[in-house]
Amino acid sequence: MFDISEEAMKKRQEEFNIEHICLSAQEVAEHPDVDALVVCTPQHVHIDGIRAACNAKKPLLCEKPLTRTLANAEEAARLVEESGIVMQVAFVRRYCPEWGKFKELMEENILGSPIAWWMVGGGHGPRSFFTIAEQGGGPMLDGMVHNYDFCRYVWGDPSRVTGSMATLAPENTALDTGTALIEYPNGVRHAIMNSWGLPEGANTGGLHVVLGPKGTLHFDDPDNDPPMDLDTKKYGYVVSKTRGGARAIHLYEKGNMYEYQLVDFVAKAEAGDTATKATVHDGVHALEIALAILGEYKIGD
């Protein structure tokens, strides 16, 4: 194990009885007992772990977002291609049963076309590196990058991305509050309003709904009326509402998306299959969307 914080590393060593601690990411990567690497450091230093894995030619699972800067992301893509390693970005929503049901329903066109996906939330959020501009980049980079990747997973690359951002909390240097609009060639729009700039104990509540010409899809049941005898340990559901208030329940089987992701990555690593479910190039493109929202990159007119 290696951590950029020596104090944190020693604490984890004691907590989890880890036999070896190392002085660098490269030392971890080259250790003979290491078969694959997982990079969970803050994103502004992800590139160190990516370089180490590529140098050692060992499989790599890298946390999202891929990096903090586009230059580092493009370097990561080049290194992964040149080394030929199995590499996956941890876009875990691709394995989420709930969001998988959303994807399935959109592909069935139950709301008609085009659709608008609205997502709203806000609160104190995390601090530390997350809300430092040059490290975590705030909620529209660190948090919402899952959404950008999932949109690409369903609809491909966007045609235009716009953002309107501000900083509310004086201790944050990142843009911690704002609105993003992501538009796709097929007319789909994803609108996000989010904040990590509120005082502790204050939050906005949330909204997670999809609108289309045939009706709406709700991730949270608007009627608070679960199906009778529903085994809530095994099943979750989303709700669609159409003309006249007609209501339909769409069940999905619950599961641990993190476990699904790890099992899939290990299988790809053991098989030497570089066609992972979320490649380094997916990481680059999701980062481009995030940076466009922050005003650091441009997509569309």
C-alpha positions as CSV (number, residue, x, y, z in Angstrom):
1,M,0.0,0.0,0.0
2,F,1.0,3.6,-0.6
3,D,-0.7,6.8,0.5
4,I,0.5,10.4,-0.2
5,S,-0.2,10.9,3.5
6,E,2.3,9.0,5.6
7,E,0.0,9.4,8.7
8,A,-3.0,7.9,6.8
9,M,-0.9,5.1,5.4
10,K,0.3,4.0,8.8
11,K,-3.2,4.2,10.2
12,R,-4.6,2.0,7.5
13,Q,-1.7,-0.4,7.9
14,E,-2.6,-0.9,11.6
15,E,-6.4,-0.9,10.9
16,F,-6.3,-3.6,8.1
17,N,-3.1,-5.4,9.1
18,I,-1.4,-4.6,5.8
19,E,2.0,-6.3,5.6
20,H,3.8,-3.9,3.2
21,I,3.8,-0.2,3.0
22,C,5.7,1.6,0.2
23,L,7.3,5.0,-0.3
24,S,5.9,5.6,-3.8
25,A,3.2,4.5,-6.2
26,Q,5.9,3.0,-8.4
27,E,7.3,0.9,-5.6
28,V,3.8,-0.5,-5.1
29,A,3.4,-1.2,-8.8
30,E,6.7,-3.1,-9.0
31,H,6.2,-5.2,-5.8
32,P,6.2,-8.9,-6.8
33,D,3.1,-9.6,-4.7
34,V,1.0,-7.0,-6.5
35,D,-1.0,-8.3,-9.5
36,A,-3.1,-5.2,-10.1
37,L,-3.4,-1.6,-8.9
38,V,-6.3,0.5,-7.6
39,V,-5.8,4.3,-7.6
40,C,-7.9,6.0,-5.0
41,T,-5.8,9.1,-4.4
42,P,-7.1,12.6,-5.0
43,Q,-7.6,13.1,-8.7
44,H,-4.8,15.7,-9.1
45,V,-2.3,13.0,-8.3
46,H,-4.0,10.1,-10.2
47,I,-1.5,10.5,-12.9
48,D,1.3,9.2,-10.6
49,G,-0.5,5.9,-10.1
50,I,-1.4,5.7,-13.8
51,R,2.3,6.2,-14.7
52,A,3.3,3.6,-12.2
53,A,0.8,0.9,-13.5
54,C,1.8,1.6,-17.1
55,N,5.6,1.4,-16.2
56,A,5.0,-1.9,-14.4
57,K,2.6,-3.1,-17.1
58,K,0.0,-4.2,-14.5
59,P,-3.8,-3.9,-14.7
60,L,-5.3,-0.7,-13.2
61,L,-8.6,0.4,-11.8
62,C,-8.6,4.2,-11.4
63,E,-11.1,6.2,-9.4
64,K,-13.1,8.9,-11.2
65,P,-12.6,11.5,-12.5
66,L,-9.6,10.3,-14.5
67,T,-7.4,13.3,-13.6
68,R,-7.9,17.0,-12.7
69,T,-6.5,18.4,-16.0
70,L,-7.0,17.5,-19.6
71,A,-3.3,17.4,-20.2
72,N,-2.9,14.7,-17.6
73,A,-5.9,12.8,-19.0
74,E,-4.4,12.8,-22.5
75,E,-1.1,11.6,-21.1
76,A,-2.9,8.8,-19.3
77,A,-4.6,7.7,-22.5
78,R,-1.3,7.7,-24.3
79,L,0.5,5.7,-21.6
80,V,-2.3,3.1,-21.4
81,E,-2.3,2.7,-25.1
82,E,1.4,2.4,-25.3
83,S,1.7,-0.1,-22.4
84,G,-1.2,-2.2,-23.5
85,I,-2.4,-2.7,-19.9
86,V,-6.0,-3.5,-18.8
87,M,-7.3,-0.2,-17.5
88,Q,-10.7,0.7,-16.2
89,V,-12.1,4.0,-14.8
90,A,-14.4,3.5,-11.8
91,F,-17.6,4.8,-13.3
92,V,-19.6,2.6,-11.0
93,R,-23.0,3.9,-12.2
94,R,-22.5,1.7,-15.3
95,Y,-23.1,-1.2,-12.9
96,C,-25.9,0.4,-10.9
97,P,-29.2,-1.7,-11.0
98,E,-31.3,1.5,-10.6
99,W,-29.6,3.5,-13.3
100,G,-29.5,0.3,-15.4
101,K,-33.3,0.2,-15.3
102,F,-33.4,3.9,-16.2
103,K,-31.2,3.1,-19.3
104,E,-33.4,0.2,-20.2
105,L,-36.6,2.3,-20.0
106,M,-35.0,5.1,-22.1
107,E,-34.0,2.6,-24.7
108,E,-37.6,1.3,-24.7
109,N,-38.7,5.0,-25.3
110,I,-41.4,4.9,-22.7
111,L,-41.5,8.7,-22.4
112,G,-41.2,9.4,-26.1
113,S,-38.5,11.7,-27.5
114,P,-36.8,13.9,-26.8
115,I,-36.4,13.8,-23.1
116,A,-35.1,16.1,-20.4
117,W,-33.3,14.6,-17.4
118,W,-33.4,16.9,-14.3
119,M,-31.2,16.4,-11.3
120,V,-31.1,18.9,-8.4
121,G,-29.4,18.7,-5.0
122,G,-27.2,20.6,-2.6
123,G,-25.6,20.7,0.8
124,H,-22.4,21.2,2.7
125,G,-20.6,18.5,0.7
126,P,-17.1,17.2,1.4
127,R,-14.2,19.5,2.1
128,S,-10.5,18.6,2.0
129,F,-9.2,18.4,-1.6
130,F,-12.7,18.1,-3.0
131,T,-13.4,21.8,-2.9
132,I,-9.9,23.1,-3.7
133,A,-10.0,24.4,-7.3
134,E,-6.7,22.9,-8.6
135,Q,-7.2,19.5,-6.8
136,G,-10.8,18.3,-6.6
137,G,-12.5,21.0,-8.7
138,G,-15.8,20.9,-6.8
139,P,-19.1,19.1,-7.3
140,M,-19.4,19.5,-11.0
141,L,-16.1,17.8,-11.5
142,D,-15.7,15.3,-8.7
143,G,-19.3,14.5,-8.0
144,M,-21.3,14.8,-11.2
145,V,-18.7,13.2,-13.5
146,H,-20.7,10.0,-13.0
147,N,-23.6,11.6,-14.7
148,Y,-21.6,12.8,-17.7
149,D,-20.2,9.3,-18.2
150,F,-23.6,7.7,-17.9
151,C,-25.0,10.1,-20.4
152,R,-22.3,9.1,-22.9
153,Y,-22.9,5.4,-22.1
154,V,-26.6,5.9,-23.1
155,W,-26.5,8.7,-25.8
156,G,-23.0,9.1,-26.9
157,D,-21.0,12.4,-27.1
158,P,-22.8,15.7,-26.4
159,S,-23.2,18.4,-29.0
160,R,-23.1,21.3,-26.6
161,V,-22.2,21.8,-22.9
162,T,-22.7,25.0,-20.9
163,G,-22.3,25.8,-17.2
164,S,-23.0,28.7,-14.9
165,M,-20.9,28.4,-11.7
166,A,-20.2,30.4,-8.5
167,T,-18.5,29.9,-5.2
168,L,-20.7,30.3,-2.1
169,A,-18.6,29.0,0.8
170,P,-15.7,31.4,1.5
171,E,-13.4,28.5,2.5
172,N,-13.8,26.8,-0.9
173,T,-11.5,27.8,-3.8
174,A,-13.4,25.6,-6.2
175,L,-16.6,26.6,-8.0
176,D,-18.9,24.9,-5.5
177,T,-22.4,25.8,-6.8
178,G,-24.0,26.0,-10.2
179,T,-26.1,24.8,-13.1
180,A,-25.0,22.7,-16.1
181,L,-26.9,21.9,-19.3
182,I,-25.6,19.0,-21.5
183,E,-27.3,18.7,-24.9
184,Y,-27.1,15.7,-27.3
185,P,-27.7,15.5,-31.1
186,N,-30.9,13.4,-30.6
187,G,-32.5,16.3,-28.6
188,V,-31.9,14.8,-25.1
189,R,-31.0,17.4,-22.4
190,H,-29.5,16.7,-19.0
191,A,-29.8,19.6,-16.6
192,I,-28.0,19.6,-13.2
193,M,-28.2,22.0,-10.3
194,N,-25.8,21.2,-7.5
195,S,-24.0,22.8,-4.6
196,W,-21.3,21.9,-2.1
197,G,-21.3,25.4,-0.7
198,L,-24.0,25.4,2.0
199,P,-23.4,25.5,5.7
200,E,-23.3,22.3,7.7
201,G,-26.9,21.1,8.5
202,A,-28.4,22.9,5.5
203,N,-29.5,21.2,2.3
204,T,-31.8,21.7,-0.6
205,G,-33.6,18.4,-0.7
206,G,-33.4,16.7,-4.1
207,L,-35.1,16.2,-7.4
208,H,-34.4,13.3,-9.8
209,V,-36.9,13.1,-12.6
210,V,-37.0,12.6,-16.4
211,L,-39.5,14.4,-18.6
212,G,-40.8,13.4,-22.1
213,P,-43.8,14.0,-24.4
214,K,-45.5,10.9,-23.0
215,G,-44.9,11.6,-19.3
216,T,-42.4,11.4,-16.5
217,L,-40.0,8.9,-14.8
218,H,-39.3,9.4,-11.1
219,F,-36.4,7.8,-9.3
220,D,-38.1,8.6,-6.0
221,D,-41.8,7.6,-5.8
222,P,-43.8,10.9,-6.0
223,D,-46.8,9.2,-4.4
224,N,-44.9,7.3,-1.7
225,D,-47.0,4.3,-2.6
226,P,-44.8,1.2,-2.9
227,P,-46.3,-2.0,-4.3
228,M,-48.0,-4.2,-1.8
229,D,-45.8,-7.1,-0.5
230,L,-42.7,-5.7,-2.2
231,D,-39.6,-7.4,-1.0
232,T,-37.6,-4.2,-0.4
233,K,-34.5,-6.1,0.5
234,K,-34.4,-7.7,-3.0
235,Y,-36.2,-5.2,-5.2
236,G,-36.2,-1.4,-5.8
237,Y,-38.4,0.4,-8.3
238,V,-38.8,3.6,-10.3
239,V,-42.2,5.1,-11.3
240,S,-43.5,6.4,-14.6
241,K,-46.6,8.6,-14.9
242,T,-48.4,9.2,-18.1
243,R,-51.6,10.8,-19.5
244,G,-54.4,11.0,-16.9
245,G,-52.1,10.3,-14.1
246,A,-51.6,6.6,-15.1
247,R,-48.9,5.1,-13.0
248,A,-46.5,2.2,-13.7
249,I,-44.0,0.5,-11.4
250,H,-40.7,-0.6,-12.9
251,L,-38.9,-3.1,-10.7
252,Y,-35.2,-3.8,-10.6
253,E,-33.3,-6.3,-8.6
254,K,-31.0,-4.6,-6.0
255,G,-27.3,-5.3,-6.0
256,N,-24.0,-3.9,-5.0
257,M,-22.7,-1.9,-8.0
258,Y,-19.2,-1.6,-6.4
259,E,-19.0,-5.4,-6.1
260,Y,-20.2,-5.8,-9.7
261,Q,-17.6,-3.4,-10.9
262,L,-14.7,-5.0,-9.1
263,V,-15.7,-8.6,-10.2
264,D,-15.9,-7.4,-13.8
265,F,-12.5,-5.6,-13.6
266,V,-10.8,-8.7,-12.0
267,A,-12.3,-10.9,-14.8
268,K,-11.0,-8.5,-17.5
269,A,-7.6,-8.3,-15.8
270,E,-7.2,-12.1,-15.5
271,A,-8.2,-12.5,-19.2
272,G,-6.0,-9.6,-20.4
273,D,-9.1,-8.0,-22.0
274,T,-8.4,-4.3,-22.5
275,A,-12.0,-3.7,-23.7
276,T,-13.2,-2.8,-20.2
277,K,-16.6,-1.3,-19.5
278,A,-15.2,2.2,-18.9
279,T,-12.0,2.7,-20.7
280,V,-9.4,5.4,-20.3
281,H,-10.9,7.2,-23.3
282,D,-14.3,7.2,-21.5
283,G,-12.5,8.9,-18.7
284,V,-11.0,11.6,-21.0
285,H,-14.4,12.4,-22.6
286,A,-16.2,12.6,-19.2
287,L,-13.5,15.0,-18.0
288,E,-13.9,17.2,-21.1
289,I,-17.6,17.6,-20.2
290,A,-16.8,18.5,-16.6
291,L,-14.2,21.0,-17.7
292,A,-16.6,22.6,-20.2
293,I,-19.0,23.2,-17.3
294,L,-16.3,24.8,-15.3
295,G,-15.3,27.0,-18.2
296,E,-11.9,25.3,-18.7
297,Y,-12.8,23.6,-22.0
298,K,-15.3,24.1,-24.8
299,I,-17.8,21.7,-26.4
300,G,-20.2,23.0,-29.1
301,D,-20.9,26.6,-30.2
